[in-house]
Amino acid sequence: MDKRSSELNLHQKMELIVKEMVDREIDLKDALREFEKIFFEQTAKKCEGNKTKMAKSLGIHRNTLSNRAKILKIKKKY
């Protein structure tokens, strides 16, 4: 990201991303799926792949984490 974007708060950064997605006519279902997938992948990195820590960090049950990972087709990088 450029200097300007590093000065933006989270809401402003997300508005820019959402605007681009709307401009590209990405539907809500695909946008939510992509967000969730990236969120899971970043959490996996932070928690070094520990599923219990990931679930706790995400505020979901460990079984829910595994089920969502399957649905989102997240490869087991963690």
Stockholm file with secondary structure:
# STOCKHOLM 1.0

chainA/1-78         MDKRSSELNLHQKMELIVKEMVDREIDLKDALREFEKIFFEQTAKKCEGNKTKMAKSLGIHRNTLSNRAKILKIKKKY
#=GR chainA/1-78 SS CCHHHHTSCHHHHHHHHHHHHHHTTCCHHHHHHHHHHHHHHHHHHHTTTCHHHHHHHHTSCHHHHHHHHHHTTCCCCC
#=GC SS_cons        CCHHHHTSCHHHHHHHHHHHHHHTTCCHHHHHHHHHHHHHHHHHHHTTTCHHHHHHHHTSCHHHHHHHHHHTTCCCCC
//
